[in-house]
């Protein structure tokens, strides 16, 4: 759907705005540090592949361990707040 002047409007525009906000969030220092922590313990790729195949148990266990660390919990909280401010809920 095109709005005035050939610009997108409606769901297509919202999707593009969300994509830009997610991309910016993924490049943040907090997101990079979170990925470092996940990779530190190893197995993140296998856990993500299993989750994509319908078995999220390993990924959930990894996130549970991460959330039980002070740094991990703080990172997840800050990333969540950034996402909320960007309109991603």
N, C-alpha and C positions, 0 to 999 in steps of 0.2 A: 504494500500500500504506500502510495506517495502522498506527501502533504504538499503544502505550498512551496513553490520553488524547487520541486523535485526531491525534497528531503523525505526521509522515511518517517512514518508515524505509526503509532499503535504497537502491536506485539513485536514487530521487526525492530523498531527503534529501541524498545525496552531490552530486547535480547542483545543488541549491539552495545548498549550502555552497560548491561550486566557483564558482558564479555570483557569490555574494557576495564571495568572495576575489578573483576576477578583476576585479570592479567596483572594489573597494578598491585593487587594484594599478594599475588603469588611471587612477585619480584621483591617484596618487602624484606627487610632484614629479619623480622620476626619469622616470616615463612621460611626463609633460607636456614635460619637456626633450627627451626622445628624439623626440617628435612635432615639436617646434620644429626640431630638427636635420633631420629628414626633410623638413619643409615648406620649410626654408630653401633647399634645392637645387631645389625645385620638382619637379613631375611625380609626386608621391607618389600622388595620386588616380588618375591614369592607370595607374600601375604596379600599384596595388592592383586596379583594374578588370581589367587584363589578366591578373593572377594568378588572379582569381576566374573568369575565362573559360578558364582552363587554360594560360596562358602566364606562368609566374612569372619569366621571365628578367629583365625590367626591375626588378622588386621585389628579386630576388636581387642584381642588380648594385648597386642603391641600398644595400642592407644591407651588401654587401661593402665599398663605399666608406666607409660609416659605421663599420664595424668596424675599418677601417684608420686611424681617428683615435683618439687617446688618450681623448678625452671619450666618444666613441661606444662604444668597447669597455668603458670603465668603467661607463657607464650600463647597457649590456646585461648585464654581469656582476652589477651590483647588483640589477637587475630579476629576473634569473634566481635569485639567492639569495633574494630576497623571495618569489618564486613557490614555491620549494622549501620555505621555512619555512611557507608557507600550505598546504602539502600538494598543490601543483599541479606535477606532474612529467610 
